Structures are given as structure tokens and as C-alpha cells.
Amino acid sequence: MRPPVLLVVAKAPVPGQVKTRLIGPFTPHQAAALAAAALLDTLDACTLAAATTGGRVVVALAGEIRSAVARDALAERLRGLRVIPQRGTGLAERLVHAHADAAGAFGGCVQVGMDTPQVTADQLVRLSERISSPDGADAVLGPATDGGWWVLGLRRAGAARCLAGVPMSLATTGADTLAALRAECHRVELAPALTDVDTLADVVLAASGDGRFARLARVLLPEPEPVR
């Protein structure tokens, strides 16, 4: 069995089009800069993981990098990776197509987004091993603390078709995805939960890390009010 593809489903970090829930505490440009940093951290983790597993990194991209914040850094980071366009009318349909386009119906695929910059290469290696091991799982699902999910690993990428009927971006998306996988008799393992960085409180929590996102967050976060 070939090593699983590391698939990143991403949106070009254009101001006003990404991380809109952060606009208010941050300007549209700052929110997009945080999104760009998160994407770069995610690409780094995936590239390191692929170097260990022997897999490859594929980026399913929506939008134009030339209009994005940090466009030069992103263009340089994407150079050498396989970049494919997202296709479909909704997120669920785009995910189904992205898995198949990245790995084919029968190849393994570990898919992440760009909302968990704290993900590590070691975590992605372990997930890849679980779906490629002979006695491993058919699917590995990582729940997000907001009720969604942050990673989906599939032994056969074609199994992503079960996502077509799952409502996305809801507090029940994680549970609904798990149910859809089990309804098709896939053996599912759960990965550790991570927090999508979508709100100011999430940014504060993520600012203690070492990556680009954490470093930028520490610069952009307002100074705490002095104790009187």
C-alpha cells in the first residue's frame, strides 16, 4: 500500500474572505495574516510528516494566492507541492472531490484544514500509520472542540463520499461525520481533539506555541488591561 497523501484543504487568505469571526478584535488584513500564518504552519507540519512516511502533500486550494496576504511566502511554500483546485458547490462536496482528486478512490488520505496551526508532524505521522497499517483503522477522525472535526484520515479516499450528506460547520458535524462513517461499516478510531482557531479566545490560547501563527498572535494581541 502506498503511503497516504497528506491533503490540506485551504482557502487563499484574502482580507475579508477568511477568519471573518476574528474581524473586530483584528482588522481584515490582520485576520487574513493570521490565516496565512496558520496555513504556512500546517504546510510545514504536513511536509515534515510526508518526509517521514514517504507520502506526498497535496493542497486543495480555493481562491487566488496572488490576492492573499503573505502571497510571496505562500507561493514559495506551495512551489514543489501538488496544488489542485477545489470543486463542488458546498464544503461537503468539495471535501469529497478533494479526497478523490488527491489520492484516487483507493489511495489513503489524511486531510486537514488550515484552522489548527498547532498540529504537529508527529501527530500526522501517527494518523498516517493507523490507516496504512494492516491491522489499523479504515478511518481516523479527530474531533474539534467546537463540535466539528479537524482531521479525517481514510484508508481508501473514496470513502469520503459519505461526507456528501453531512451538514458542515455545525456543532453536530463531528458526531454526524462519525455516524456517517460507521453507517458504511468503516472501522473508525478517534484522534485527540484539537481547537479550531476561530475566535479571539482561541487565538489567545494558541499564542503560547512556537509557530508562525503563535508568534504573530503575540504581536497582534492587545496588551492586557493593567490591574488597578
C-alpha positions as CSV (number, residue, x, y, z in Angstrom):
1,M,0.0,0.0,0.0
2,R,1.3,3.4,-0.9
3,P,1.8,5.9,1.9
4,P,-1.2,8.1,2.5
5,V,-1.4,11.5,0.9
6,L,-1.3,14.5,3.3
7,L,-4.1,16.6,2.0
8,V,-4.6,20.3,3.0
9,V,-7.9,21.8,2.2
10,A,-7.3,25.6,2.2
11,K,-8.6,28.9,1.2
12,A,-6.4,31.8,0.0
13,P,-6.0,34.2,2.9
14,V,-7.6,37.2,1.3
15,P,-8.7,40.0,3.6
16,G,-12.4,40.0,4.3
17,Q,-12.7,36.4,3.0
18,V,-11.1,34.3,5.7
19,K,-11.2,34.3,9.5
20,T,-14.2,36.7,9.4
21,R,-15.1,35.8,13.0
22,L,-11.8,37.5,14.0
23,I,-12.7,40.8,12.4
24,G,-13.5,43.2,15.1
25,P,-10.7,42.3,17.5
26,F,-8.5,42.4,14.4
27,T,-8.6,44.2,11.1
28,P,-9.5,42.2,8.0
29,H,-5.8,42.3,7.0
30,Q,-4.7,41.1,10.4
31,A,-7.2,38.3,10.4
32,A,-6.0,37.2,6.9
33,A,-2.4,37.4,8.1
34,L,-3.3,35.0,10.9
35,A,-4.9,32.7,8.4
36,A,-1.8,32.9,6.2
37,A,0.4,32.0,9.2
38,A,-1.9,29.1,10.1
39,L,-1.7,27.8,6.6
40,L,2.1,28.0,6.5
41,D,2.4,26.2,9.8
42,T,0.1,23.5,8.5
43,L,2.1,23.1,5.3
44,D,5.3,22.8,7.4
45,A,3.8,20.0,9.6
46,C,2.4,18.1,6.5
47,T,5.7,18.4,4.7
48,L,7.7,17.1,7.6
49,A,5.2,14.2,8.1
50,A,5.4,13.3,4.4
51,A,9.2,13.2,4.6
52,T,8.8,10.6,7.4
53,T,6.1,8.5,5.8
54,G,7.2,8.7,2.2
55,G,3.9,10.2,1.2
56,R,3.3,13.5,-0.6
57,V,1.5,16.7,0.2
58,V,-1.5,17.9,-1.9
59,V,-3.2,21.2,-1.4
60,A,-6.8,21.6,-2.5
61,L,-7.0,25.4,-2.8
62,A,-9.9,27.8,-3.2
63,G,-9.2,31.4,-4.2
64,E,-6.2,33.2,-5.7
65,I,-2.9,33.3,-3.8
66,R,-1.9,36.4,-5.8
67,S,-4.6,38.3,-3.9
68,A,-3.6,36.9,-0.5
69,V,-1.7,38.3,2.5
70,A,1.8,36.8,2.5
71,R,1.4,35.9,-1.1
72,D,5.1,35.6,-1.8
73,A,5.8,33.4,1.2
74,L,2.8,31.2,0.3
75,A,3.7,31.0,-3.4
76,E,7.2,29.9,-2.4
77,R,5.9,27.3,0.1
78,L,3.5,25.9,-2.4
79,R,6.2,25.6,-5.1
80,G,7.0,21.9,-5.5
81,L,3.7,20.7,-3.9
82,R,0.8,19.5,-5.9
83,V,-1.9,22.1,-5.9
84,I,-5.4,21.3,-7.1
85,P,-8.5,23.4,-7.3
86,Q,-11.4,22.8,-5.0
87,R,-14.5,21.8,-6.9
88,G,-18.1,21.5,-5.8
89,T,-20.9,23.7,-4.6
90,G,-20.6,23.3,-0.9
91,L,-17.9,22.3,1.6
92,A,-19.1,18.7,1.9
93,E,-19.0,18.2,-1.9
94,R,-15.6,20.0,-2.1
95,L,-14.2,17.6,0.5
96,V,-15.5,14.5,-1.3
97,H,-13.9,15.7,-4.6
98,A,-10.6,16.8,-2.8
99,H,-10.0,13.3,-1.3
100,A,-10.6,11.6,-4.6
101,D,-8.6,14.1,-6.7
102,A,-5.7,13.9,-4.2
103,A,-5.4,10.2,-3.7
104,G,-7.7,8.4,-6.2
105,A,-10.6,6.3,-5.0
106,F,-8.4,3.6,-3.5
107,G,-5.4,5.6,-2.1
108,G,-5.0,6.6,1.5
109,C,-5.5,10.2,2.5
110,V,-5.1,12.2,5.7
111,Q,-6.9,15.5,5.3
112,V,-6.6,18.6,7.5
113,G,-7.7,22.2,7.0
114,M,-5.9,25.4,8.0
115,D,-7.7,26.1,11.3
116,T,-5.4,24.1,13.6
117,P,-1.9,25.5,13.2
118,Q,-0.9,23.7,16.4
119,V,-1.0,20.4,14.6
120,T,2.4,18.6,14.6
121,A,4.2,16.4,12.1
122,D,4.3,13.6,14.7
123,Q,0.6,13.6,15.1
124,L,0.1,13.4,11.3
125,V,2.6,10.6,11.1
126,R,0.8,8.6,13.7
127,L,-2.5,9.1,11.9
128,S,-1.0,8.0,8.6
129,E,0.3,4.9,10.2
130,R,-3.1,4.0,11.6
131,I,-4.8,3.9,8.2
132,S,-1.9,2.2,6.4
133,S,-1.2,-0.5,9.0
134,P,-2.7,-3.9,8.1
135,D,-4.5,-4.0,11.4
136,G,-5.3,-0.3,11.5
137,A,-8.5,1.6,11.1
138,D,-10.4,2.3,8.0
139,A,-10.8,5.9,9.2
140,V,-9.4,8.2,11.8
141,L,-11.5,11.2,12.8
142,G,-10.1,14.0,15.0
143,P,-12.9,15.9,16.8
144,A,-12.6,19.7,17.2
145,T,-13.7,21.2,20.5
146,D,-16.4,23.2,18.8
147,G,-18.2,20.1,17.7
148,G,-16.7,19.8,14.2
149,W,-13.6,17.8,13.2
150,W,-10.0,18.8,12.4
151,V,-8.7,15.7,10.6
152,L,-10.1,12.9,8.6
153,G,-7.8,10.0,7.6
154,L,-9.2,7.4,5.2
155,R,-7.6,4.1,4.2
156,R,-9.5,4.5,0.9
157,A,-10.1,8.1,-0.2
158,G,-13.3,7.1,-2.0
159,A,-14.9,6.6,1.4
160,A,-15.1,10.3,1.7
161,R,-18.3,10.0,-0.4
162,C,-20.2,9.5,3.0
163,L,-19.5,13.2,3.7
164,A,-21.9,14.3,1.0
165,G,-24.9,14.0,3.3
166,V,-23.2,15.6,6.4
167,P,-24.1,19.2,7.2
168,M,-20.9,21.1,7.7
169,S,-19.8,23.9,10.1
170,L,-22.3,22.9,12.8
171,A,-21.9,21.9,16.4
172,T,-23.0,18.4,15.3
173,T,-20.7,18.0,12.3
174,G,-18.2,15.8,14.2
175,A,-20.9,13.4,15.5
176,D,-22.7,13.3,12.2
177,T,-19.4,12.5,10.3
178,L,-18.7,9.7,12.8
179,A,-22.2,8.3,12.3
180,A,-21.9,8.5,8.5
181,L,-18.6,6.6,8.5
182,R,-19.9,3.9,10.8
183,A,-23.1,3.6,8.8
184,E,-20.9,2.4,5.9
185,C,-19.3,-0.1,8.2
186,H,-15.9,1.6,8.4
187,R,-13.8,0.9,11.5
188,V,-13.2,4.3,13.0
189,E,-10.6,5.4,15.5
190,L,-10.8,8.8,17.2
191,A,-7.7,11.1,17.2
192,P,-7.1,13.6,20.1
193,A,-9.3,16.6,20.0
194,L,-7.9,20.0,18.8
195,T,-9.3,23.5,18.9
196,D,-10.0,25.3,15.6
197,V,-8.7,28.9,15.9
198,D,-11.8,30.8,15.0
199,T,-12.3,33.3,17.9
200,L,-10.3,35.8,19.9
201,A,-10.3,33.4,22.8
202,D,-8.9,30.6,20.5
203,V,-6.1,33.0,19.3
204,V,-5.2,33.8,22.9
205,L,-4.9,30.0,23.7
206,A,-2.9,29.3,20.6
207,A,-0.5,32.3,21.2
208,S,1.7,30.2,23.5
209,G,3.1,28.0,20.7
210,D,6.3,28.2,18.7
211,G,5.0,28.5,15.1
212,R,4.3,31.4,12.8
213,F,0.7,31.7,14.0
214,A,1.7,31.9,17.7
215,R,4.4,34.4,17.1
216,L,2.2,36.7,15.0
217,A,-0.7,36.3,17.5
218,R,1.6,37.5,20.3
219,V,2.4,40.6,18.2
220,L,-1.2,41.4,17.3
221,L,-3.0,40.6,20.6
222,P,-3.8,43.7,22.6
223,E,-2.0,44.4,25.8
224,P,-3.9,43.3,28.8
225,E,-5.6,46.0,30.9
226,P,-3.4,47.0,33.8
227,V,-4.7,45.9,37.2
228,R,-5.8,48.8,39.3
